Amino acid sequence: MEKIAMGTDHAGFRLKEKVKAHLISLGYHVVDFGTDSDQPADYPDFIRPAAESVARGSCNLGIIFGGSGNGEAMVANKVRGIRCAVCWNEQSARLAKEHNNANVISIGARMVTEAEGIAMVDIWLTSEFLGGRHLKRIEKIE
């Protein structure tokens, strides 16, 4: 089973905990880079280490959270080798994998319900990169 890095600031803490419990129940190994409460915290402190673990291969994939997910994706995408997509519904999560082969997704906990967040994670984890015309585009990103 895949090893998944997770990270968040205070805004995404509760959703991270729900998604983490869900993934563990499915047999995934989760590496939690924090934060460990809903007390104010700076997201780069948790997002960068999570993204770096994916980039160096100690984790297969990453899921990061924040209020909107935007700043968190910006931090993750500063790490060479990371393709982080902000996801806001199931279709965006599916396409993040199918078209972009995203190895990290970012979810805005203030933008989605718990059920929507879990559904996005599930669809992203079970979708497959389609390759083909998309591969050429991914190579241009790299």
Backbone as CSV, one residue per row, in Angstrom:
resi,resn,N_x,N_y,N_z,CA_x,CA_y,CA_z,C_x,C_y,C_z
1,MET,0.851,-1.184,0.000,0.000,0.000,0.000,0.888,1.235,0.000
2,GLU,0.401,2.259,-0.611,1.195,3.470,-0.762,1.363,4.230,0.556
3,LYS,2.483,4.953,0.633,2.781,5.807,1.773,2.428,7.231,1.369
4,ILE,1.563,7.862,2.149,1.043,9.179,1.812,1.474,10.208,2.847
5,ALA,2.120,11.278,2.363,2.499,12.404,3.216,1.293,13.327,3.361
6,MET,1.124,13.870,4.565,0.065,14.848,4.799,0.637,16.031,5.565
7,GLY,0.112,17.214,5.264,0.510,18.406,5.989,-0.580,19.453,5.890
8,THR,-0.630,20.309,6.900,-1.641,21.357,6.938,-1.260,22.433,7.939
9,ASP,-1.950,23.544,7.842,-1.914,24.539,8.908,-3.158,24.326,9.762
10,HIS,-3.439,25.275,10.633,-4.585,25.160,11.540,-5.920,25.071,10.801
11,ALA,-6.033,25.755,9.664,-7.307,25.797,8.942,-7.719,24.434,8.396
12,GLY,-6.751,23.615,8.064,-7.059,22.306,7.509,-6.938,21.156,8.497
13,PHE,-6.616,21.479,9.749,-6.336,20.425,10.731,-7.469,19.410,10.859
14,ARG,-8.679,19.867,11.049,-9.794,18.927,11.277,-10.035,18.031,10.057
15,LEU,-9.993,18.600,8.863,-10.188,17.781,7.661,-9.028,16.812,7.480
16,LYS,-7.814,17.255,7.757,-6.656,16.348,7.664,-6.866,15.133,8.574
17,GLU,-7.308,15.375,9.780,-7.515,14.274,10.719,-8.574,13.303,10.223
18,LYS,-9.646,13.809,9.635,-10.713,12.946,9.103,-10.193,12.132,7.910
19,VAL,-9.480,12.789,6.996,-8.942,12.094,5.825,-7.894,11.076,6.265
20,LYS,-7.053,11.445,7.219,-6.027,10.521,7.718,-6.668,9.252,8.288
21,ALA,-7.685,9.406,9.120,-8.362,8.238,9.693,-8.980,7.378,8.596
22,HIS,-9.560,8.024,7.606,-10.154,7.301,6.478,-9.094,6.490,5.730
23,LEU,-7.965,7.123,5.433,-6.906,6.429,4.688,-6.314,5.280,5.491
24,ILE,-6.108,5.482,6.765,-5.587,4.405,7.614,-6.560,3.235,7.631
25,SER,-7.869,3.531,7.668,-8.870,2.451,7.673,-8.843,1.653,6.375
26,LEU,-8.343,2.277,5.297,-8.236,1.597,4.000,-6.900,0.873,3.829
27,GLY,-6.008,1.023,4.817,-4.734,0.326,4.768,-3.559,1.149,4.285
28,TYR,-3.764,2.428,4.017,-2.658,3.294,3.607,-1.769,3.606,4.806
29,HIS,-0.497,3.805,4.539,0.439,4.271,5.558,0.520,5.788,5.425
30,VAL,0.167,6.514,6.470,0.143,7.971,6.441,1.296,8.515,7.268
31,VAL,2.037,9.443,6.674,3.091,10.172,7.388,2.566,11.592,7.568
32,ASP,2.295,11.957,8.809,1.675,13.239,9.142,2.749,14.242,9.541
33,PHE,2.912,15.284,8.727,3.906,16.319,8.991,3.329,17.472,9.809
34,GLY,2.087,17.320,10.275,1.481,18.337,11.122,0.652,19.314,10.316
35,THR,0.112,20.222,11.012,0.139,20.578,12.400,-0.722,19.598,13.188
36,ASP,-0.614,19.689,14.507,-1.330,18.735,15.347,-2.439,19.379,16.171
37,SER,-2.892,20.566,15.742,-4.012,21.220,16.424,-4.597,22.301,15.519
38,ASP,-5.672,22.914,16.010,-6.260,24.023,15.255,-5.760,25.381,15.750
39,GLN,-4.647,25.380,16.478,-4.022,26.632,16.906,-3.281,27.251,15.721
40,PRO,-3.315,28.577,15.594,-2.677,29.230,14.442,-1.248,28.757,14.195
41,ALA,-0.980,28.440,12.931,0.332,27.929,12.512,0.581,28.369,11.079
42,ASP,1.846,28.450,10.706,2.227,28.868,9.356,2.348,27.652,8.447
43,TYR,1.541,27.606,7.399,1.477,26.423,6.538,2.797,26.018,5.896
44,PRO,3.708,26.938,5.527,4.955,26.455,4.907,5.751,25.518,5.815
45,ASP,5.613,25.676,7.126,6.355,24.835,8.073,5.960,23.366,7.980
46,PHE,4.773,23.088,7.484,4.261,21.717,7.418,4.163,21.205,5.977
47,ILE,3.890,22.130,5.069,3.690,21.742,3.667,5.019,21.390,2.999
48,ARG,6.033,22.223,3.197,7.323,21.962,2.534,7.888,20.595,2.925
49,PRO,7.959,20.237,4.213,8.481,18.896,4.537,7.648,17.765,3.932
50,ALA,6.338,17.937,3.874,5.491,16.903,3.257,5.821,16.773,1.773
51,ALA,5.929,17.906,1.081,6.255,17.879,-0.353,7.653,17.320,-0.594
52,GLU,8.596,17.690,0.243,9.963,17.180,0.083,10.018,15.669,0.255
53,SER,9.179,15.126,1.129,9.174,13.668,1.321,8.686,12.951,0.071
54,VAL,7.764,13.574,-0.656,7.296,12.995,-1.921,8.382,13.146,-2.984
55,ALA,8.988,14.307,-3.049,10.023,14.560,-4.065,11.208,13.615,-3.923
56,ARG,11.591,13.292,-2.706,12.753,12.411,-2.516,12.369,10.929,-2.508
57,GLY,11.064,10.645,-2.560,10.609,9.260,-2.677,10.364,8.533,-1.376
58,SER,10.471,9.200,-0.243,10.178,8.504,1.015,8.669,8.342,1.216
59,CYS,7.874,9.156,0.531,6.425,8.968,0.442,6.068,8.927,-1.039
60,ASN,5.044,8.147,-1.375,4.632,8.009,-2.774,3.844,9.209,-3.269
61,LEU,2.964,9.714,-2.420,2.049,10.794,-2.776,1.875,11.712,-1.580
62,GLY,1.273,12.886,-1.826,1.012,13.808,-0.736,-0.359,14.438,-0.840
63,ILE,-0.946,14.700,0.319,-2.218,15.419,0.412,-2.010,16.527,1.429
64,ILE,-2.249,17.762,0.985,-2.055,18.901,1.863,-3.354,19.683,1.970
65,PHE,-3.485,20.408,3.064,-4.724,21.113,3.366,-4.409,22.519,3.850
66,GLY,-5.374,23.387,3.704,-5.315,24.737,4.239,-6.702,25.325,4.185
67,GLY,-6.802,26.623,4.366,-8.107,27.263,4.277,-8.657,27.194,2.864
68,SER,-7.880,27.692,1.895,-8.294,27.640,0.491,-7.548,26.576,-0.295
69,GLY,-6.378,26.181,0.183,-5.528,25.240,-0.534,-4.580,25.907,-1.509
70,ASN,-4.770,27.181,-1.776,-3.947,27.873,-2.768,-2.521,28.111,-2.293
71,GLY,-2.352,28.733,-1.152,-1.003,28.999,-0.644,-0.238,27.712,-0.426
72,GLU,-0.919,26.703,0.031,-0.289,25.409,0.279,0.226,24.813,-1.026
73,ALA,-0.578,24.898,-2.090,-0.132,24.396,-3.398,1.074,25.182,-3.892
74,MET,1.088,26.480,-3.645,2.234,27.300,-4.061,3.511,26.845,-3.379
75,VAL,3.428,26.542,-2.097,4.605,26.053,-1.359,5.047,24.711,-1.929
76,ALA,4.120,23.789,-2.083,4.469,22.453,-2.577,5.105,22.526,-3.957
77,ASN,4.575,23.376,-4.813,5.082,23.461,-6.179,6.440,24.135,-6.278
78,LYS,6.929,24.704,-5.202,8.296,25.241,-5.175,9.332,24.114,-5.053
79,VAL,8.878,22.926,-4.663,9.773,21.781,-4.484,9.924,21.081,-5.823
80,ARG,11.158,20.964,-6.290,11.437,20.322,-7.581,10.902,18.888,-7.587
81,GLY,10.165,18.574,-8.647,9.604,17.234,-8.792,8.173,17.111,-8.314
82,ILE,7.640,18.168,-7.735,6.258,18.131,-7.254,5.336,18.740,-8.295
83,ARG,4.226,18.054,-8.521,3.134,18.563,-9.342,1.897,18.544,-8.458
84,CYS,1.645,19.676,-7.809,0.533,19.786,-6.864,-0.632,20.506,-7.508
85,ALA,-1.794,19.909,-7.438,-3.016,20.485,-7.985,-3.975,20.848,-6.865
86,VAL,-4.552,22.040,-6.956,-5.624,22.419,-6.045,-6.892,21.725,-6.530
87,CYS,-7.549,21.016,-5.629,-8.779,20.296,-5.980,-9.955,20.882,-5.210
88,TRP,-11.076,21.033,-5.898,-12.256,21.630,-5.277,-13.506,20.778,-5.456
89,ASN,-13.409,19.721,-6.251,-14.518,18.780,-6.396,-13.957,17.467,-6.953
90,GLU,-14.824,16.480,-7.122,-14.356,15.170,-7.574,-13.757,15.224,-8.975
91,GLN,-14.351,16.000,-9.864,-13.829,16.068,-11.228,-12.438,16.691,-11.253
92,SER,-12.213,17.739,-10.466,-10.878,18.349,-10.456,-9.852,17.375,-9.887
93,ALA,-10.245,16.567,-8.919,-9.335,15.572,-8.347,-9.014,14.470,-9.364
94,ARG,-10.029,14.019,-10.071,-9.817,12.970,-11.080,-8.896,13.472,-12.190
95,LEU,-9.157,14.675,-12.673,-8.338,15.232,-13.754,-6.924,15.567,-13.292
96,ALA,-6.767,15.889,-12.018,-5.420,16.146,-11.487,-4.532,14.929,-11.691
97,LYS,-5.110,13.734,-11.559,-4.340,12.509,-11.773,-4.329,12.133,-13.249
98,GLU,-5.499,12.095,-13.888,-5.585,11.619,-15.269,-4.797,12.479,-16.252
99,HIS,-4.862,13.789,-16.109,-4.233,14.689,-17.071,-2.893,15.244,-16.606
100,ASN,-2.743,15.470,-15.292,-1.551,16.144,-14.772,-0.621,15.235,-13.992
101,ASN,-1.047,14.017,-13.745,-0.284,13.073,-12.934,0.210,13.742,-11.646
102,ALA,-0.686,14.494,-11.012,-0.344,15.197,-9.773,0.105,14.199,-8.723
103,ASN,1.274,14.460,-8.134,1.751,13.595,-7.058,1.404,14.162,-5.685
104,VAL,0.837,15.360,-5.668,0.319,15.989,-4.452,-0.962,16.708,-4.829
105,ILE,-1.953,16.654,-3.937,-3.140,17.488,-4.112,-3.293,18.379,-2.895
106,SER,-3.901,19.526,-3.131,-4.154,20.505,-2.085,-5.653,20.748,-2.006
107,ILE,-6.179,20.682,-0.794,-7.623,20.837,-0.582,-7.859,21.981,0.397
108,GLY,-8.737,22.888,0.022,-9.144,23.981,0.900,-10.237,23.516,1.840
109,ALA,-9.887,23.358,3.103,-10.834,22.827,4.081,-12.014,23.765,4.318
110,ARG,-11.829,25.045,4.044,-12.931,25.991,4.207,-13.825,26.045,2.968
111,MET,-13.457,25.292,1.940,-14.166,25.334,0.671,-15.022,24.102,0.418
112,VAL,-14.774,23.032,1.177,-15.466,21.765,0.931,-15.964,21.171,2.244
113,THR,-16.919,20.271,2.124,-17.374,19.533,3.295,-16.409,18.366,3.554
114,GLU,-16.542,17.769,4.713,-15.731,16.590,5.032,-15.975,15.485,4.015
115,ALA,-17.228,15.229,3.689,-17.563,14.168,2.723,-16.970,14.469,1.350
116,GLU,-17.022,15.725,0.920,-16.438,16.097,-0.361,-14.926,15.910,-0.355
117,GLY,-14.288,16.296,0.744,-12.841,16.127,0.857,-12.424,14.669,0.755
118,ILE,-13.119,13.815,1.459,-12.812,12.380,1.425,-13.076,11.814,0.031
119,ALA,-14.179,12.219,-0.586,-14.493,11.726,-1.937,-13.423,12.156,-2.937
120,MET,-12.924,13.384,-2.823,-11.872,13.850,-3.727,-10.609,13.021,-3.562
121,VAL,-10.237,12.755,-2.327,-9.039,11.955,-2.065,-9.211,10.560,-2.654
122,ASP,-10.359,9.948,-2.422,-10.597,8.597,-2.936,-10.509,8.550,-4.457
123,ILE,-11.126,9.497,-5.116,-11.122,9.467,-6.590,-9.725,9.738,-7.127
124,TRP,-8.975,10.640,-6.488,-7.599,10.920,-6.929,-6.723,9.677,-6.758
125,LEU,-6.859,8.996,-5.628,-6.026,7.823,-5.369,-6.346,6.654,-6.300
126,THR,-7.575,6.570,-6.785,-7.958,5.433,-7.631,-7.917,5.752,-9.120
127,SER,-7.683,7.009,-9.467,-7.574,7.378,-10.878,-6.175,7.058,-11.388
128,GLU,-6.053,6.915,-12.687,-4.775,6.593,-13.332,-4.399,7.694,-14.312
129,PHE,-3.104,7.981,-14.395,-2.590,8.916,-15.379,-2.833,8.340,-16.767
130,LEU,-3.393,9.147,-17.666,-3.750,8.667,-18.994,-2.587,8.665,-19.977
131,GLY,-1.518,9.383,-19.674,-0.371,9.419,-20.581,-0.746,10.088,-21.889
132,GLY,-0.274,9.536,-23.001,-0.599,10.075,-24.325,-0.222,11.534,-24.457
133,ARG,-1.166,12.335,-24.938,-0.893,13.761,-25.157,-0.526,14.471,-23.853
134,HIS,-0.974,13.925,-22.738,-0.698,14.542,-21.442,0.758,14.354,-21.022
135,LEU,1.359,13.249,-21.427,2.753,12.978,-21.068,3.683,14.055,-21.606
136,LYS,3.472,14.457,-22.841,4.300,15.500,-23.449,4.220,16.786,-22.631
137,ARG,3.063,17.102,-22.141,2.865,18.316,-21.351,3.554,18.207,-19.995
138,ILE,3.466,17.046,-19.391,4.141,16.823,-18.112,5.655,16.956,-18.301
139,GLU,6.156,16.413,-19.373,7.606,16.522,-19.648,8.028,17.979,-19.803
140,LYS,7.179,18.800,-20.367,7.500,20.225,-20.510,7.511,20.934,-19.154
141,ILE,6.704,20.480,-18.224,6.737,21.050,-16.873,8.068,20.741,-16.220
142,GLU,8.499,19.499,-16.358,9.750,19.066,-15.731,10.928,19.801,-16.336
